[in-house]
Amino acid sequence: MLVTKRVDGVLHMTTTQQDPYLEPLLAHDIPVVTFDRDYAGTDLRIDAVLIENERGAYLATKHLIDLGHRRIACIWVPSGKRQYRQTGCEAALVAAGICADPVLFYEGDWSLASGWEAAAYFMQLADPPTAIFASNDLMAIGAMACLNDRGIAVPQQVSVVGFDDITMARYSSPLLTTYATPIAEVGERMCRLLFDRIDGLLPSERQQVLVYGELKVRKSTAPCAVVKN
């Protein structure tokens, strides 16, 4: 359809790494700019706007560590560059001299439901976490819903941090601490990159632009109230 409509370019945002329709677009000389997907190492000449997945997760986890938490769980997703959010979480633990316990890493799927299921799993452990880092806000909000269902107070008993700063994060109860992706800047940078590619203003090599975020500390995190040996 895109080829038939003779579009000038495509802005590409997806949660998957493999997209079979990209090669036909490029074969028809239709430029593509993708969000948070790095196609370096492939033959696809796709420009990209990237966010600080690993550093953002590092800062989010470090925030929990600075609050005194040592038993920190991670809800991660093995999907493309965003798996670096798990890497960032682990790096913060290592930097603080905390051994990353494999039972505190739960594989989610970006959904509210998987966040709920992860928290349910964590809370049945013999030594449950005092804090949870979720690789996106939906899973963090799902985790908080599960904790609330079980009468576990957030953040008094368990702190929760997300990633992305979606609109719902600013209306959750409690308000979610999260690493904020500046989505308006992302959109602007993607459009600018695509327009420059269409106008022939860029070199032939693949272009990448890194957008920096920031940690938004709200009401879902607090100093650890549990003393761990």
N, C-alpha and C positions, 0 to 999 in steps of 0.2 A: 504494500500500500504506500509506504513512504517513497519507494523508488518511482512508483506510478505517479504519485502526486508531485514528483520532482522537487522535493524539499531541498532547501539550501544547506541544511545541517541538522544535527540531532543532538539534543542534550539527553544524556543517558544516566538514569539513576535506578539501581537495582540492588537486591540483597544477594544475588548470585554472582559467581565469577564467570560461569560459562554461559554465553549468550550467542546462540547460533546465527542470529540475524545480523550480527555486527559485520562479519566478513562480507556478506552481500552488499551492505551499505558502502563499505570501503571500496569494494570492487567497482562500484558505480561512482567513485570519487565524491561520495557524500561525507563531509567531515563529521567526526563524532567527538564530543567532549563528555567524559564520564566523571561521576562523582565518587571519590573514595575507592576507586579501583585502579590498581597499578598494573598496566599491561607490559611493563618492561620485561624483557626476556622473551617476548613473543614477536611474531612478525606483524602484529596489528599496530598500525600507526594511529594511536588514539591518544589525544591530549587528555589530561586529567587534572582535577582539583582535588587535592588530598587534605585530610585533617590529621591531627596529631593523635592517632589512636594509642600508640604505646605511651607517649608522654602523658596524655590525658589520664589514662588508667593508672599510671605511676603516681600522678599528683592526687588522684582520688583516693588511692590506697594509702598514700603517705598521710593524707588528712586524717584517716582513721587511726593510723599508727601514732600520729602526733596527739591524738585524743586519748592515748593509752591502751588502745585495743591491740591485742596480740593474737587472738583467735579470730582470724578474718577469713570469711568464706568468699568464694568467687563464683558467679554464674557467668559462664562464657559460652561462645558459639564458634565452632570451627569453620568459619566462613570468610574466605578471602582475607583482605587486610585487617578486618576487624578482629581476627584471632589475636592480633597484636595487643588487644586490650587485656587478654589473659597474660601475655608476656610482660606488659607494663605492671600489672598487679604483682606478678611473681618477682619482678625486679625490685619493686619497692619493699617487699618482704625480705628479700635477700640483703638489700642495703641496710635494713634495720636489724639484721641478724636473726630474723625469724624464719624458722624452718617451715616451708610450705607443705602443709599436710594434704596429701592427695585426696583424702575423704572430704575435704572442704572445697573441692572443685566440682561443680555440677554443670553438665552440658545442657544448655537451654536452646530455644529456637526463636528468640526475639519476642515471644508473645507474653501477654499477661499470665496466661495459664502456666507456662513453663516457669515463670518467676514464682508463682504460687506453689508449684510442685517442688521447686528447689528449696524454698523455705521450709516446706513440710518435711523434706528429707533432712535438712540441716538440724531441725529442732528435735528430731527423734534420735540424734546421735548421743552417745553416752557423754561426750564432751562437746556440746554445741557451741557455735561461734557467738561472739558478742557483737560482731559487725558483719555486714554483707556488702560486697561490691558487685553490682550487676552491670553487665556490659552494655545495657541500654536501659532507658527509663521505664519502658513497659514492663520489663522483667523486674525492675526494682519496685514498681508500684504493685505488681502482682505479689511480690514477696511481702510487702507491707500489709497487703490485704490478708494474706495467710497468717501473719503474725497477729494481726488484730483479731482474726477469727479464733485464735488460740489464747487470747487474753494476754499476749506478750506485748508490752508497751514499747513503742518506737518513739523516741530514741532511748528512753530510760533504761530498757533492758537490752535492746538490740538496735544498733545504728545501721542505717541503710544509705548507700550512695549509688546513684545511677550515672548514665552517660548519655549526652545529647541535648538535654534541656528542651524537651518537647513541651508544648503548651500545657499538657496535663500535669507536668511536673510542678507547675506553679499553682495548681489547684488541688493537688493531692492532700491527703490528711495523714500525717503532717506534710507540710511543704517539703519537697524532695531536694536534698543536696545532690548536685549533679555537675559533671563536667560539661560545660555548655559549648555546643558547636554553633558558631555565628552563621546561622543558615541564610540570612539575608546577604551577608558578604559572600557566602558560597555561591548563591544564585547569581550575584553580580559578576563574580570572577568567572564563572562558567560561561555566562553570556559574552563577556568581553573576550574570553579566549576563543569562543566559537566565531564571533564576528571577525576577529583578527585573522583566524584561519581562513574563513570564507573570502576575506579581502586580500589574501595573499601576503599578509604582513609578518608572518612567522616563518622561521627556517623550516626545512623539510623534516628535521628531527622531531621526535615526540616531545611535547612540552608538558611540564608538571608545575603546578602552583600549590604551595603549602599554605593553608589557612590556620591561624592560631586561635585556640579557644581559651577558656578560663574556668576555674572551679567556682561554682555558685554555692556558697554555704547557706543552707536554709535550716529547717527545723527537724530534719530526720536524722541528724547526727549529734552526738553528745559525748562527753568524757565517759570512758569505760567505768562502769560501776562494779565490775567483777574482778577480783584479784586472782590472777593466774600465777601458779608457781613456775 
